[in-house]
Structures are given as structure tokens and as C-alpha cells.
């Protein structure tokens, strides 16, 4: 699977400007042969847009997802991005995987971070459905979700080989540790790839950590973005390359075996 991860500037502009940038980046990724292109949390509205996020939220049948589906079809590429989704229960902080010729896969963030998110969104209640990209089983999480070992483990036990994580991680005392250490450890302890994609720079409310990365099942970081600049990470992954790591650290198999005792 060839992956393009797009760490984009937080102050890129209005939702219209954001969608224009995403269209260009999708086309560029497809031209380079990527199977999937991944954007940050709430990439269509901006994470720091506050109460205006609700006014920009659309249902799954709305124009935003229709545009993404047309883009995926036109370029024959899977698009993973964060967006605000209008649902009966309220607005979800969601991630979607939009694939050519298929219904979109939608996941609502289950662990909302802090008062800011809890005032704007309703939490999701179910795990991400699994879907296939380039022959690999994939799942979705959003930002804070990946910091909970249980969320990554439930996807790994369901059969996920790669997890896409649109993210909006503001700078803080622990943010660098999360990006540089927690994410690779989650990949290692679950024997999966994790594609963790943040914003960079500042918007009206937050300064972002950046440091997007693609982590491998052996805990290595296959690619990393800087803290303070936009970056496009391009990596080709093959699960078969990490069979030795899985044999050496068979955590999932040991868990499965222990439940039979």
C-alpha cells in the first residue's frame, strides 16, 4: 500500500479554501501512485473554528461527502479525512474513508478531549467498521482515541492491519511525547501500522504540535513530519515485511490463546 499523509497548515483559510487545497493534494497523491491519502482531524472546517463548525456540519448524504466521493472516483484513490458530521443526536467529530465506487466508511470519535470538544460534539459509541485498502484491512480512530490502548487493541483484534488517525494535537507538555512515543508504541503492542496526521502552525485558538508520523508494527517510525511546517509523507508499506516482528512479539495470538484456557 502506498500512503500519502498530508500535514497541512491550520490557517489554510475558509472551508472553501480548505476543500480546494484538499482537491489539489488528492490529485497530486493520485498522480504519484498513492493508494490512500490522509488528512487531519476536522480538515474540512479547521479544528479551531469553534461554534462555526456546527454550521458547517453536514449529514453523510450532504455535499461535502458527495464531493469527496466524486474526487475518490475521479482519481481512483481512497481519501481519509476528519470532518464534522451532522447526525440526529448532534454533531460528531468524525473520520471518513471515501473509496472509489463504495459507500463511505464513517467513524465518530469516541473520546472527546476537554471542554472545547465536549461543548461542540457528541461522542461516538461504536468502533470503526473495517474496510480494505490495497489488500490490507484498515480501521479509523480520531486523535485522542489512539491514546487509549483499548481502542487500538479492539481494532487489531478485529483484524485491522493499519489504522488511520486524523489528528488535531495542540502543543502541550505531553504532545511531543504522544506523537513521538505513544503512537509508535501503540503500533508495536498491536502489531499494526498507524498513520497519524496532525495540523501544523496556528489558528485562532490553538497552536499545533505537527510531528505527523507513519509507525510500523515493529515500533519504528517509517516517516515523520516536522513540528512547524507543512509536509507530505509518502511511504509504501507491506505487512509481510514485519512477520519477524509479529513472531517475536505475538501479543494478539497470546491473548487469543489465553482466552481458551
SVG drawing of the C-alpha trace seen along z (x, -y; Angstrom):
<svg xmlns="http://www.w3.org/2000/svg" viewBox="-32 -34 44 58">
<polyline fill="none" stroke="black" stroke-width="0.4" points="0.0,0.0 1.3,-3.4 0.4,-6.1 0.4,-9.8 -0.1,-11.6 -0.8,-15.4 0.2,-17.6 -1.4,-20.8 -1.3,-24.3 -4.0,-25.1 -4.5,-28.6 -5.1,-27.5 -8.3,-29.5 -12.1,-29.2 -13.8,-25.8 -13.9,-26.7 -10.1,-27.2 -9.6,-24.0 -11.6,-22.0 -9.7,-23.5 -6.4,-22.5 -7.6,-19.0 -8.7,-18.6 -5.2,-19.6 -3.5,-17.3 -5.6,-14.4 -4.9,-14.8 -1.1,-15.1 -1.2,-12.0 -3.0,-10.0 -0.6,-11.2 2.3,-9.8 0.5,-6.5 -0.8,-6.6 -3.5,-4.2 -4.7,-6.3 -4.3,-10.0 -4.9,-11.0 -5.7,-14.4 -6.0,-15.8 -9.0,-15.9 -11.7,-18.3 -9.7,-19.1 -12.7,-20.5 -13.6,-23.1 -10.5,-23.6 -10.2,-22.3 -10.2,-25.7 -13.2,-27.1 -15.3,-26.8 -19.1,-27.2 -18.9,-27.7 -18.1,-24.0 -21.7,-23.2 -23.0,-25.4 -20.6,-23.7 -21.5,-20.2 -23.4,-18.1 -25.1,-14.8 -23.5,-11.7 -25.7,-12.4 -24.5,-16.0 -22.5,-17.9 -19.1,-17.5 -19.1,-13.8 -20.6,-13.8 -17.6,-16.0 -15.2,-13.6 -16.8,-10.6 -16.6,-12.3 -12.9,-13.1 -12.2,-9.5 -13.9,-8.2 -12.2,-10.6 -8.7,-9.8 -9.2,-6.1 -7.9,-6.7 -9.0,-6.3 -9.4,-9.5 -9.3,-9.6 -10.1,-12.8 -11.7,-14.3 -14.9,-16.3 -17.9,-17.4 -20.9,-15.2 -24.5,-16.3 -26.4,-13.4 -29.8,-13.1 -28.0,-13.1 -25.9,-16.2 -22.6,-16.9 -20.0,-14.2 -16.2,-14.8 -15.9,-12.1 -13.3,-10.4 -14.4,-9.1 -12.8,-6.8 -14.1,-7.5 -13.3,-4.9 -14.0,-4.6 -17.3,-3.0 -18.1,-2.2 -20.2,-3.7 -18.1,-5.9 -16.9,-4.3 -17.8,-6.7 -16.5,-6.6 -17.4,-9.1 -14.7,-10.0 -15.5,-8.2 -13.2,-10.1 -13.8,-13.8 -10.9,-15.8 -11.5,-18.6 -14.2,-21.2 -13.8,-22.6 -14.7,-19.3 -17.3,-18.3 -19.2,-21.6 -19.2,-21.1 -19.7,-17.4 -21.5,-14.3 -19.2,-11.2 -19.4,-8.2 -20.4,-4.9 -19.2,-2.1 -15.8,-1.0 -14.8,-1.8 -16.0,0.6 -13.1,2.3 -12.5,1.7 -9.9,2.7 -7.3,0.6 -4.8,2.2 -5.4,5.7 -5.0,4.6 -7.7,4.4 -8.0,0.9 -9.8,-1.0 -10.2,-4.5 -9.6,-6.4 -9.6,-10.2 -6.7,-11.9 -7.4,-11.3 -8.8,-7.9 -5.3,-6.5 -4.1,-7.4 -6.4,-4.7 -4.7,-1.3 -8.2,0.3 -9.3,-1.5 -6.3,-0.3 -6.5,3.2 -10.1,3.7 -9.4,2.8 -6.3,5.0 -8.3,7.9 -11.0,7.4 -8.3,7.9 -7.1,4.4 -3.6,4.3 -3.4,0.5 -5.2,-2.3 -5.7,-5.8 -5.8,-8.5 -6.7,-12.1 -5.5,-14.3 -5.5,-17.8 -2.9,-17.7 -2.3,-21.1 1.1,-21.8 1.4,-20.9 3.8,-19.5 2.9,-16.0 2.1,-16.5 5.6,-15.7 5.8,-12.5 2.4,-11.4 3.5,-12.0 7.0,-10.6 6.5,-7.7 2.9,-6.8 1.9,-6.3 4.8,-4.0 4.2,-2.0 0.5,-1.6 1.7,-0.2 4.2,2.1 2.0,3.5 -0.8,4.3 1.4,5.2 -0.3,2.8 0.7,-0.3 -0.6,-3.6 -0.9,-6.7 -1.2,-9.7 -1.8,-13.0 -1.8,-16.4 -2.2,-20.0 0.8,-22.4 1.1,-26.1 -1.7,-28.1 -5.3,-29.1 -7.3,-31.5 -7.5,-29.2 -4.6,-26.6 -1.0,-26.1 -0.5,-22.5 2.3,-20.1 2.7,-18.7 5.0,-15.7 2.7,-13.5 4.1,-10.1 3.6,-6.6 4.5,-3.9 5.2,-0.3 4.4,2.9 8.0,3.1 7.6,-0.3 9.7,-2.2 8.6,-5.5 8.8,-5.0 8.3,-8.7 7.9,-11.8 6.9,-15.4 8.5,-18.4 6.8,-20.3 6.4,-23.6 5.9,-23.1 3.5,-21.5 4.7,-18.2 3.7,-15.4 4.8,-11.9 4.9,-9.2 5.6,-5.6 4.9,-2.2 4.0,0.5 3.8,4.2 2.6,6.2 4.6,9.2 7.8,7.2 7.0,7.4 6.3,11.1 9.5,11.5 8.4,8.8 5.0,10.4 6.6,13.8 8.9,12.3 6.1,10.4 2.9,12.4 0.7,10.3 -2.6,10.8 -2.1,14.6 -1.1,14.9 -4.3,13.0 -6.4,15.2 -4.8,18.4 -5.2,17.2 -9.0,16.9 -9.2,20.6 -7.6,21.7"/>
</svg>
